Amino acid sequence: MFSARSEDPSRTRAVRVVIAGGEPLFVEAMGRAVRQCPRLQLAGEATEGRGALDLVRALAPEVAVLGPALGDLDGDRILDLVALEKVPTRLVFVGDRLDQAVAYDRLGKGAACLLTTVAGAEELCDAILTAAAGDVFLAREVHPILASEIRLRTSDDRPVLSVREREVLRRLAAGERGPAMARALHLSESTVKTHLHHLYDKLEVSDRAAAVAVAMRRGLLE
């Protein structure tokens, strides 16, 4: 579900912001922070990913703040669709757990800002205004994480796996089959098969047992 807010004519020059998160407390806290900043206008709120995407498509706000646990449509998929549909909205991600591969890939796909859930109202306001201006804003905690991922990707000959491929590989090593992966990742079985084929190609193997063995030997499951 989502709700759209009518614009206040006196604030038409303010940066319009949409907020989405699976936790009501998150949406409430982010909304309060936005309202405290006179240069921002809260344009709408959503409690799940599908509602967030609907708001972004309908309102084309300058910035959308996406929190964790979006449910039916995760932040990475929203990022892909916004880029594919050429929606001008810039995306600010706020997460409670920073994964270095996720951070790296989101920036590579065009995310404007990466924050943690400990960000205060002032930092959030700065991040949103930075995003609206077309720049990138990274929380201090993100810097060493990105540095680690960059070093990992350039330090040896290990293949570069996407975030989704890494998740499929972890589940493969845990013994999950295709249908279970599809349900857990909210993907079709054909999409999971495509990720598996890409993994096999990158690892230069032909079956799941060999893929796991090579991944363990090359440190891809650490």
SESE-298873 format. One line per field, with one value per residue (C-alpha): residue number from 1; residue in one letter; z, x, y. Coordinates in steps of 0.05 Angstrom, whole numbers, plus 5000, padded with zeros to 4 digits. Each point is the difference from the previous one (the first is absolute). Example, Ala and Ser with C-alpha at 12.3 -4.5 7.8 and 13.67 -1.06 7.14 Angstrom:
BEGIN
num	[1;2] $
residu	[A;S] $
zz	[5156;4987] $
xx	[5246;5027] $
yy	[4910;5069] $
//
This chain:
BEGIN
num	[1;2;3;4;5;6;7;8;9;10;11;12;13;14;15;16;17;18;19;20;21;22;23;24;25;26;27;28;29;30;31;32;33;34;35;36;37;38;39;40;41;42;43;44;45;46;47;48;49;50;51;52;53;54;55;56;57;58;59;60;61;62;63;64;65;66;67;68;69;70;71;72;73;74;75;76;77;78;79;80;81;82;83;84;85;86;87;88;89;90;91;92;93;94;95;96;97;98;99;100;101;102;103;104;105;106;107;108;109;110;111;112;113;114;115;116;117;118;119;120;121;122;123;124;125;126;127;128;129;130;131;132;133;134;135;136;137;138;139;140;141;142;143;144;145;146;147;148;149;150;151;152;153;154;155;156;157;158;159;160;161;162;163;164;165;166;167;168;169;170;171;172;173;174;175;176;177;178;179;180;181;182;183;184;185;186;187;188;189;190;191;192;193;194;195;196;197;198;199;200;201;202;203;204;205;206;207;208;209;210;211;212;213;214;215;216;217;218;219;220;221;222] $
residu	[M;F;S;A;R;S;E;D;P;S;R;T;R;A;V;R;V;V;I;A;G;G;E;P;L;F;V;E;A;M;G;R;A;V;R;Q;C;P;R;L;Q;L;A;G;E;A;T;E;G;R;G;A;L;D;L;V;R;A;L;A;P;E;V;A;V;L;G;P;A;L;G;D;L;D;G;D;R;I;L;D;L;V;A;L;E;K;V;P;T;R;L;V;F;V;G;D;R;L;D;Q;A;V;A;Y;D;R;L;G;K;G;A;A;C;L;L;T;T;V;A;G;A;E;E;L;C;D;A;I;L;T;A;A;A;G;D;V;F;L;A;R;E;V;H;P;I;L;A;S;E;I;R;L;R;T;S;D;D;R;P;V;L;S;V;R;E;R;E;V;L;R;R;L;A;A;G;E;R;G;P;A;M;A;R;A;L;H;L;S;E;S;T;V;K;T;H;L;H;H;L;Y;D;K;L;E;V;S;D;R;A;A;A;V;A;V;A;M;R;R;G;L;L;E] $
zz	[5000;4989;5010;4958;5031;4965;4985;5038;4948;5047;4997;4926;4997;5056;4983;4997;5037;5002;5058;5001;5051;5026;5072;5020;5051;4944;4956;5058;5021;4929;4987;5064;4978;4932;5029;5045;4940;4968;4933;4994;4987;5019;4937;5020;5043;4985;5044;4947;4936;4950;5032;4997;4926;4987;5036;4962;4934;5016;5033;4972;5064;5000;5053;5028;5067;5002;5065;5014;4999;4940;4991;4933;4960;5028;4992;4948;4955;5008;4982;4937;4979;5013;4956;4946;4998;5003;5059;5024;5074;5038;5051;5071;5034;5075;5027;5068;4973;4952;4952;4961;4935;5004;5013;4941;4952;5020;4987;4934;4980;5016;5073;5025;5074;5049;5074;5062;5045;5053;4955;5034;4972;4979;4963;4965;4979;4973;4963;4967;4979;4973;4960;4973;4976;4960;5045;5042;5076;5040;5075;5035;5017;4926;4981;5029;4975;4928;5006;5021;4941;4950;5027;4996;4927;4978;5044;4966;4943;5037;4955;5014;5021;5004;5065;4975;4976;5068;5034;4952;5013;5076;4994;4952;5051;5053;4958;4976;4934;4946;5022;5072;4976;4956;5058;5048;4951;4971;4930;4946;4994;4930;5028;5053;4945;4962;5061;5009;4927;5009;5063;4965;4943;5047;5042;4938;5025;4976;5063;5070;5037;4960;5008;5076;5001;4957;5039;5066;4972;4972;5063;4969;5058;5055] $
xx	[5000;5022;4973;5014;5001;4974;5053;5003;5005;5043;5054;5001;5074;5014;5030;4943;5015;4966;5016;4991;5017;4972;5000;4949;5048;5052;4950;4977;5071;5022;4937;5011;5071;4978;4946;5052;5041;4969;5032;4964;4928;4972;4962;4979;5012;4997;5004;5027;5040;4943;4967;5066;5008;4928;5013;5065;4966;4940;5035;5071;5027;5071;5020;4974;5026;4998;5007;5010;4946;4961;4969;4969;5050;5069;5042;5046;4942;4971;5069;5000;4930;5011;5062;4965;4940;5044;4962;5040;4990;5066;5002;5027;5010;4997;5019;5009;5054;5054;5023;5061;4979;4931;5028;5048;4947;4948;5048;5019;4927;4989;4979;5008;5013;5014;4984;4992;4939;5039;5002;4972;4950;5055;5039;4938;4982;5070;4998;4933;5022;5066;4961;4952;5060;5024;5058;5016;4998;5031;4994;5068;4988;4995;5070;5041;4948;5006;5076;5000;4956;5043;5063;4965;4981;5068;5048;4997;4970;4936;4940;4956;4931;4939;4962;4947;5051;5034;4934;4984;5070;4991;4933;5031;5054;4945;4968;4939;4968;4974;4927;5020;5048;4946;4951;5052;5025;4932;5024;4973;5033;5024;5035;5035;5022;5029;5040;5024;5024;5037;5033;5021;5030;5038;5026;5014;4961;4941;4962;4981;5049;5059;4975;4999;5068;5032;4966;5027;5070;5000;4971;4934;4959;5036] $
yy	[5000;5071;5070;5061;5069;5062;5051;5065;5056;5041;4946;4983;5013;4950;4932;4950;4935;4932;4953;4924;4947;4935;5024;5053;5029;5010;5037;5042;5019;5017;5039;5041;5015;5023;5045;5033;5022;5063;4985;4933;4982;4932;4979;4930;4938;4926;4939;4952;5000;4996;5061;5037;4986;5022;5065;5013;4986;5044;5059;4998;5031;5026;4948;4934;4974;4924;4962;4926;4946;5026;4932;4987;5042;5013;5062;4969;4983;5070;5028;4957;5021;5074;4997;4959;5047;5062;5028;5062;4983;4991;4943;5004;4933;4993;4932;4967;4954;5022;4947;5021;4966;5029;5070;4994;4974;5052;5057;4969;4997;5074;5004;5071;4988;4945;5011;4957;4999;5038;5062;5061;5050;5048;4947;4975;5071;5011;4934;5016;5069;4971;4948;5053;5040;4940;4982;4938;4998;4944;4989;4998;4926;4984;5023;4942;4950;5026;5002;4926;4981;5038;4966;4932;5011;5023;4960;4932;4960;4981;5011;5060;4975;5043;5006;4953;4950;5000;4987;4943;4972;5002;4965;4950;4984;4992;4946;5038;4980;5047;5004;5016;5054;5030;5005;5028;5052;5017;4981;4954;4932;5019;5061;4957;4953;5059;5021;4928;4997;5066;4972;4937;5041;5046;4942;4958;4940;4960;4979;5023;4956;5026;5071;4994;4967;5054;5055;4973;4992;5071;5032;5021;4975;5038] $
//
